[in-house]
Amino acid sequence: MRIKNINTKEWYDIPGHNQYQINYFAEVRKKLKNGKSKKMHPYVKKSKGKQCIKIDGKEEYVFTLMRITFIGTLPKGMVAYHRNGIKTDDELSNIGVITRSELSKMTSRKNGRSFIVAKLSGDGEIVEFYKSAREAGRKNHMSYQTVLNYVNGETKKIFAPDGYAYCRDKEMEIQKTIRRIELERKKECGICFIQAPSVMFEF
């Protein structure tokens, strides 16, 4: 870990970009000559589904800026990844480090097709279970592929055309989906529902 003790209220210089800083919540700002700062606004690149930002005239992934700032150079064979699978959630607590082979296994399990599907309301409450993605699609008037896309987080929106969210019936997947719903609610009304504590990482 490049920075051992991280304060969630502090801003940190981004290596290689002296005029820019980033914080625990993946917010980026530019330092101005008058001593003030200007907050930068990221956008989602459709081809990758990740947040991007332009600094020093170049497009950079916010995820990459978080990694080089807080984690640093990774050991050979190690990769950084989003813990909850949400590619736009670049908060430091959601960035983990794992071996490339372990990440490959996780991705393979994610792409499996035999699983129970949970249906969640806009309040994060589970309202129904289905024995397969096909059944979920059939009973909610959607295609099998549409349900899979939402279950696998391959869509920009959290809610399917019927207004509900879908995920695998696994604790980690359900919590991930609830987190996405909370992020969506935060985006809509500007309220933060999740309070992140000060953290210390060790590798």
Secondary structure, DSSP 4 states (H G I P E B T S, - for coil): ---SEE-TT-EEEETTEEEEEEETT--EEEE-TTS-EEE---EEETTTTEEEEEETTEEEEHHHHHIIIII-SPPTTEEEEETTS-TT---GGGEEEEEHHHHHHHHHHHT-----EEEE-TTS-EEEEESSHHHHHHHTT--HHHHHHHHTT-SS-SS-TTS-EEEESSHHHHHHHHHHHHHHHHHHH-----PPPPEE---
